[in-house]
Every structure is written in C-alpha cells, then in structure tokens.
Amino acid sequence: MNLTEFQLKFKDEEACINWLIEKRWGCKEKAVCPHCGHQECYIHKNHSLFTCKSCLRQFTIRIGTIFEDSRLPLYKWFLAIYLFSSLKKDLPSVQLAKYISVTQKTAWHMLQKIKEVAKDSKAGDRLINEFVEIDKVQS
C-alpha cells in the first residue's frame, strides 16, 4: 500500500475505527465485551462506544490494544505504524513527531509500543500486514 492508498483507506477517525472493528470482531454487531466475554453489546449513537448487556460496563474498540490508554486519534497511530513499517531505515522519534504533529516524547512512546508489538511475530503480522509488507523489523 502506498501513501495515497493509505490516506484514502484511513481518511478519518471513523474509517480507522471501522477497520479495527472489522479486524477484531467482523462487524459492530459481533462485539465481545473485553471485561466479561459476553457477546451481546449495545452500540452507542457515536458508533465508537459499546455497553455490555451482561455486566453493563462500557468499552471502546481501543481496549486491549496498543491504543488503549492513548488520547491520540487512531489516524495518527495508523500513520505512525505505516511509516515505521515502510521506511527502510529506523524511524527516529524526532522525525515521527514532525510527521504526525505530536511531541517527541509522545512519538517515542508510540514507537516503543509499535516495536514491542512488531517483535511478537503473530501480533506484528496482524498489526502491520494490512498496511504494508515490511522488509525487516528494526530493534
């Protein structure tokens, strides 16, 4: 996938959320509660918040992912993953910060999480294969 294709596929937060939902559950109606494992959930009007019908706890698609505790838009996360996996050389946090308009500290934390997931070949494959094919994982 080239950068233009990436931008068309992940044009906004909703597109990123929908992609994650499709990869994780297949569709919104098949959401599984990460707290109790119940398979029936209410979908809120904004389509990014769910409530379990069993335990009544709320959750988003981000829970249980590297995006869970982040307030950054998923688009910035997806772009960081795309850049990390498509550039031939290691991506410095200073450069990533400039590319996605975040602080260097935020970019450094993002890269640490992305590298951690990429080290686990199965999780790394799930995370990265949809974006690009990678030549090698930088450590």
ChimeraX commands (.cxc) that place a marker at each C-alpha (Angstrom):
marker #1 position 0.00,0.00,0.00 radius 0.5
marker #1 position 1.40,3.39,-0.92 radius 0.5
marker #1 position 0.81,6.63,0.97 radius 0.5
marker #1 position -2.04,7.74,-1.29 radius 0.5
marker #1 position -3.85,4.43,-0.83 radius 0.5
marker #1 position -3.26,4.69,2.92 radius 0.5
marker #1 position -4.80,8.17,3.04 radius 0.5
marker #1 position -7.84,7.03,1.07 radius 0.5
marker #1 position -8.38,3.95,3.23 radius 0.5
marker #1 position -7.83,5.68,6.59 radius 0.5
marker #1 position -9.15,9.14,5.80 radius 0.5
marker #1 position -10.65,9.88,9.23 radius 0.5
marker #1 position -11.18,8.51,12.72 radius 0.5
marker #1 position -14.38,6.71,11.73 radius 0.5
marker #1 position -12.60,4.82,8.95 radius 0.5
marker #1 position -9.90,3.72,11.40 radius 0.5
marker #1 position -12.47,2.62,13.99 radius 0.5
marker #1 position -14.42,0.67,11.36 radius 0.5
marker #1 position -11.23,-1.05,10.17 radius 0.5
marker #1 position -10.35,-2.09,13.72 radius 0.5
marker #1 position -13.88,-3.35,14.36 radius 0.5
marker #1 position -13.81,-5.41,11.17 radius 0.5
marker #1 position -10.42,-6.93,12.02 radius 0.5
marker #1 position -11.31,-7.61,15.63 radius 0.5
marker #1 position -14.94,-8.75,15.53 radius 0.5
marker #1 position -16.03,-8.83,11.89 radius 0.5
marker #1 position -18.77,-6.23,12.47 radius 0.5
marker #1 position -20.13,-3.96,15.22 radius 0.5
marker #1 position -22.96,-6.35,15.97 radius 0.5
marker #1 position -20.47,-9.08,16.96 radius 0.5
marker #1 position -18.63,-7.00,19.57 radius 0.5
marker #1 position -17.35,-9.04,22.52 radius 0.5
marker #1 position -17.09,-7.47,25.97 radius 0.5
marker #1 position -13.42,-7.38,26.99 radius 0.5
marker #1 position -14.45,-7.36,30.65 radius 0.5
marker #1 position -16.69,-10.43,30.88 radius 0.5
marker #1 position -16.55,-12.00,27.39 radius 0.5
marker #1 position -20.29,-11.60,26.78 radius 0.5
marker #1 position -21.17,-11.45,23.09 radius 0.5
marker #1 position -24.15,-9.11,23.22 radius 0.5
marker #1 position -23.44,-5.39,23.42 radius 0.5
marker #1 position -25.29,-2.16,22.86 radius 0.5
marker #1 position -23.80,0.20,20.31 radius 0.5
marker #1 position -23.99,3.90,21.19 radius 0.5
marker #1 position -25.01,6.53,18.64 radius 0.5
marker #1 position -21.41,7.64,18.02 radius 0.5
marker #1 position -20.59,4.04,16.93 radius 0.5
marker #1 position -17.33,4.02,18.88 radius 0.5
marker #1 position -18.67,3.26,22.36 radius 0.5
marker #1 position -20.19,-0.06,23.42 radius 0.5
marker #1 position -22.00,-1.22,26.56 radius 0.5
marker #1 position -22.12,-4.88,27.54 radius 0.5
marker #1 position -25.65,-6.23,28.04 radius 0.5
marker #1 position -24.40,-8.55,30.78 radius 0.5
marker #1 position -22.00,-6.56,33.01 radius 0.5
marker #1 position -23.16,-3.11,31.76 radius 0.5
marker #1 position -19.56,-1.86,31.51 radius 0.5
marker #1 position -18.66,0.49,28.69 radius 0.5
marker #1 position -15.72,-0.01,26.35 radius 0.5
marker #1 position -14.31,1.13,23.04 radius 0.5
marker #1 position -12.54,-0.72,20.25 radius 0.5
marker #1 position -9.23,0.50,21.67 radius 0.5
marker #1 position -9.39,-1.59,24.84 radius 0.5
marker #1 position -6.89,-4.44,24.81 radius 0.5
marker #1 position -4.79,-2.84,22.05 radius 0.5
marker #1 position -1.70,-0.63,21.99 radius 0.5
marker #1 position -4.10,2.29,21.50 radius 0.5
marker #1 position -5.95,1.67,24.79 radius 0.5
marker #1 position -4.55,4.41,27.02 radius 0.5
marker #1 position -3.92,6.91,24.25 radius 0.5
marker #1 position -5.93,10.03,23.52 radius 0.5
marker #1 position -4.34,10.40,20.11 radius 0.5
marker #1 position -6.57,9.88,17.09 radius 0.5
marker #1 position -6.29,6.43,15.56 radius 0.5
marker #1 position -5.31,8.07,12.28 radius 0.5
marker #1 position -2.05,9.26,13.87 radius 0.5
marker #1 position -1.41,5.79,15.27 radius 0.5
marker #1 position -2.10,4.16,11.92 radius 0.5
marker #1 position 0.14,6.65,10.13 radius 0.5
marker #1 position 2.93,6.00,12.66 radius 0.5
marker #1 position 2.63,2.24,12.05 radius 0.5
marker #1 position 2.63,2.80,8.30 radius 0.5
marker #1 position 5.74,4.99,8.47 radius 0.5
marker #1 position 7.51,2.62,10.88 radius 0.5
marker #1 position 6.90,-0.37,8.65 radius 0.5
marker #1 position 7.50,1.26,5.27 radius 0.5
marker #1 position 10.68,3.27,5.79 radius 0.5
marker #1 position 13.90,1.38,5.08 radius 0.5
marker #1 position 15.84,2.93,7.95 radius 0.5
marker #1 position 14.86,3.19,11.59 radius 0.5
marker #1 position 12.30,5.93,12.20 radius 0.5
marker #1 position 13.62,8.39,14.82 radius 0.5
marker #1 position 11.06,9.71,17.30 radius 0.5
marker #1 position 12.03,13.29,16.43 radius 0.5
marker #1 position 11.14,12.68,12.79 radius 0.5
marker #1 position 7.91,10.85,13.63 radius 0.5
marker #1 position 6.91,13.74,15.89 radius 0.5
marker #1 position 7.29,16.13,12.95 radius 0.5
marker #1 position 5.41,13.84,10.54 radius 0.5
marker #1 position 2.32,13.37,12.74 radius 0.5
marker #1 position 2.38,16.63,14.77 radius 0.5
marker #1 position 2.96,15.27,18.26 radius 0.5
marker #1 position 5.69,15.90,20.83 radius 0.5
marker #1 position 8.93,13.96,20.59 radius 0.5
marker #1 position 8.11,12.27,23.90 radius 0.5
marker #1 position 4.74,11.09,22.58 radius 0.5
marker #1 position 6.36,9.85,19.36 radius 0.5
marker #1 position 8.98,7.96,21.38 radius 0.5
marker #1 position 6.28,6.20,23.45 radius 0.5
marker #1 position 4.34,5.34,20.30 radius 0.5
marker #1 position 7.42,3.83,18.67 radius 0.5
marker #1 position 8.18,1.77,21.78 radius 0.5
marker #1 position 4.67,0.27,21.71 radius 0.5
marker #1 position 4.80,-0.36,17.95 radius 0.5
marker #1 position 8.23,-2.05,18.22 radius 0.5
marker #1 position 7.03,-4.19,21.11 radius 0.5
marker #1 position 4.06,-5.44,19.10 radius 0.5
marker #1 position 6.19,-5.92,15.98 radius 0.5
marker #1 position 8.62,-8.16,17.91 radius 0.5
marker #1 position 5.82,-10.65,18.53 radius 0.5
marker #1 position 5.58,-12.07,15.02 radius 0.5
marker #1 position 1.91,-13.07,15.20 radius 0.5
marker #1 position 0.73,-9.80,16.74 radius 0.5
marker #1 position 3.09,-7.87,14.49 radius 0.5
marker #1 position 1.68,-9.61,11.44 radius 0.5
marker #1 position -1.87,-8.76,12.46 radius 0.5
marker #1 position -0.93,-5.16,13.12 radius 0.5
marker #1 position 1.25,-4.44,10.12 radius 0.5
marker #1 position 0.29,-6.76,7.25 radius 0.5
marker #1 position -2.76,-4.72,6.33 radius 0.5
marker #1 position -0.63,-1.61,5.88 radius 0.5
marker #1 position 2.50,-2.74,4.05 radius 0.5
marker #1 position 4.92,-5.58,3.69 radius 0.5
marker #1 position 7.96,-4.98,5.81 radius 0.5
marker #1 position 11.50,-5.93,4.88 radius 0.5
marker #1 position 12.74,-6.27,8.43 radius 0.5
marker #1 position 11.83,-5.20,11.93 radius 0.5
marker #1 position 14.15,-2.60,13.43 radius 0.5
marker #1 position 15.08,-3.21,17.05 radius 0.5
marker link #1:1,2 radius 0.2
marker link #1:2,3 radius 0.2
marker link #1:3,4 radius 0.2
marker link #1:4,5 radius 0.2
marker link #1:5,6 radius 0.2
marker link #1:6,7 radius 0.2
marker link #1:7,8 radius 0.2
marker link #1:8,9 radius 0.2
marker link #1:9,10 radius 0.2
marker link #1:10,11 radius 0.2
marker link #1:11,12 radius 0.2
marker link #1:12,13 radius 0.2
marker link #1:13,14 radius 0.2
marker link #1:14,15 radius 0.2
marker link #1:15,16 radius 0.2
marker link #1:16,17 radius 0.2
marker link #1:17,18 radius 0.2
marker link #1:18,19 radius 0.2
marker link #1:19,20 radius 0.2
marker link #1:20,21 radius 0.2
marker link #1:21,22 radius 0.2
marker link #1:22,23 radius 0.2
marker link #1:23,24 radius 0.2
marker link #1:24,25 radius 0.2
marker link #1:25,26 radius 0.2
marker link #1:26,27 radius 0.2
marker link #1:27,28 radius 0.2
marker link #1:28,29 radius 0.2
marker link #1:29,30 radius 0.2
marker link #1:30,31 radius 0.2
marker link #1:31,32 radius 0.2
marker link #1:32,33 radius 0.2
marker link #1:33,34 radius 0.2
marker link #1:34,35 radius 0.2
marker link #1:35,36 radius 0.2
marker link #1:36,37 radius 0.2
marker link #1:37,38 radius 0.2
marker link #1:38,39 radius 0.2
marker link #1:39,40 radius 0.2
marker link #1:40,41 radius 0.2
marker link #1:41,42 radius 0.2
marker link #1:42,43 radius 0.2
marker link #1:43,44 radius 0.2
marker link #1:44,45 radius 0.2
marker link #1:45,46 radius 0.2
marker link #1:46,47 radius 0.2
marker link #1:47,48 radius 0.2
marker link #1:48,49 radius 0.2
marker link #1:49,50 radius 0.2
marker link #1:50,51 radius 0.2
marker link #1:51,52 radius 0.2
marker link #1:52,53 radius 0.2
marker link #1:53,54 radius 0.2
marker link #1:54,55 radius 0.2
marker link #1:55,56 radius 0.2
marker link #1:56,57 radius 0.2
marker link #1:57,58 radius 0.2
marker link #1:58,59 radius 0.2
marker link #1:59,60 radius 0.2
marker link #1:60,61 radius 0.2
marker link #1:61,62 radius 0.2
marker link #1:62,63 radius 0.2
marker link #1:63,64 radius 0.2
marker link #1:64,65 radius 0.2
marker link #1:65,66 radius 0.2
marker link #1:66,67 radius 0.2
marker link #1:67,68 radius 0.2
marker link #1:68,69 radius 0.2
marker link #1:69,70 radius 0.2
marker link #1:70,71 radius 0.2
marker link #1:71,72 radius 0.2
marker link #1:72,73 radius 0.2
marker link #1:73,74 radius 0.2
marker link #1:74,75 radius 0.2
marker link #1:75,76 radius 0.2
marker link #1:76,77 radius 0.2
marker link #1:77,78 radius 0.2
marker link #1:78,79 radius 0.2
marker link #1:79,80 radius 0.2
marker link #1:80,81 radius 0.2
marker link #1:81,82 radius 0.2
marker link #1:82,83 radius 0.2
marker link #1:83,84 radius 0.2
marker link #1:84,85 radius 0.2
marker link #1:85,86 radius 0.2
marker link #1:86,87 radius 0.2
marker link #1:87,88 radius 0.2
marker link #1:88,89 radius 0.2
marker link #1:89,90 radius 0.2
marker link #1:90,91 radius 0.2
marker link #1:91,92 radius 0.2
marker link #1:92,93 radius 0.2
marker link #1:93,94 radius 0.2
marker link #1:94,95 radius 0.2
marker link #1:95,96 radius 0.2
marker link #1:96,97 radius 0.2
marker link #1:97,98 radius 0.2
marker link #1:98,99 radius 0.2
marker link #1:99,100 radius 0.2
marker link #1:100,101 radius 0.2
marker link #1:101,102 radius 0.2
marker link #1:102,103 radius 0.2
marker link #1:103,104 radius 0.2
marker link #1:104,105 radius 0.2
marker link #1:105,106 radius 0.2
marker link #1:106,107 radius 0.2
marker link #1:107,108 radius 0.2
marker link #1:108,109 radius 0.2
marker link #1:109,110 radius 0.2
marker link #1:110,111 radius 0.2
marker link #1:111,112 radius 0.2
marker link #1:112,113 radius 0.2
marker link #1:113,114 radius 0.2
marker link #1:114,115 radius 0.2
marker link #1:115,116 radius 0.2
marker link #1:116,117 radius 0.2
marker link #1:117,118 radius 0.2
marker link #1:118,119 radius 0.2
marker link #1:119,120 radius 0.2
marker link #1:120,121 radius 0.2
marker link #1:121,122 radius 0.2
marker link #1:122,123 radius 0.2
marker link #1:123,124 radius 0.2
marker link #1:124,125 radius 0.2
marker link #1:125,126 radius 0.2
marker link #1:126,127 radius 0.2
marker link #1:127,128 radius 0.2
marker link #1:128,129 radius 0.2
marker link #1:129,130 radius 0.2
marker link #1:130,131 radius 0.2
marker link #1:131,132 radius 0.2
marker link #1:132,133 radius 0.2
marker link #1:133,134 radius 0.2
marker link #1:134,135 radius 0.2
marker link #1:135,136 radius 0.2
marker link #1:136,137 radius 0.2
marker link #1:137,138 radius 0.2
marker link #1:138,139 radius 0.2
view
